[in-house]
Amino acid sequence: MGVERRQIPDRRLIPTKPLSLYALWGRRKSARREGEDINHYVDRYEPRYLFLISLILALCVLDAYFTLKIIDFGGKELNRLMFIFIYKKPISALVFKYLVTAVSIIFVLVHKDFVVFGKIKVSSLIYLIFSVYLTLVAYEALVFFNHIRVLSFNHTGL
């Protein structure tokens, strides 16, 4: 064996930070070696995840909009924390809801290749969150447009 001539320690011994500059120009999109396919970070993410996250954030905004409109029609907020925010300052409720959703979904994205409870891949949570938001917004849209239809029916007197 030869003499070690490196001045700095082997960079592979220290894991890449999940939020690093390599996310801008890094090359790692998946595990490179066998046995590294779970519980690892990547530098680049597949476009499908970025698309899903964009949709989730758009659905978050729609959820907030429909929630405020339904409350204007006499509905109630069931989430106690959001109830307090909405009745004190609605704009702060919207900002808080969006930030919590954005930070949470980014955390899930960064850990997408991890496995929890021994068998559930974290990336599946992105699809679950999307499905839940889509269902919630569809329900709120149904309630909203049904109320609008009832109001217009009562207004025309038919």
Sequence and secondary structure as in RCSB ss.txt:
>XXXX:A:sequence
MGVERRQIPDRRLIPTKPLSLYALWGRRKSARREGEDINHYVDRYEPRYLFLISLILALCVLDAYFTLKIIDFGG
KELNRLMFIFIYKKPISALVFKYLVTAVSIIFVLVHKDFVVFGKIKVSSLIYLIFSVYLTLVAYEALVFFNHIRV
LSFNHTGL
>XXXX:A:secstr
      SS  GGGS   SSSTHHHH   SS  STT SSS   SS  HHHHHHHHHHHHHHHHHHHHHHHHHHTT 
    HHHHHHHHH HHHHHHHHHHHHHHHHHHHHHTTT EETTTEETHHHHHHHHHHHHHHHHHHHHHHHHHHHH
HHHHHHT 
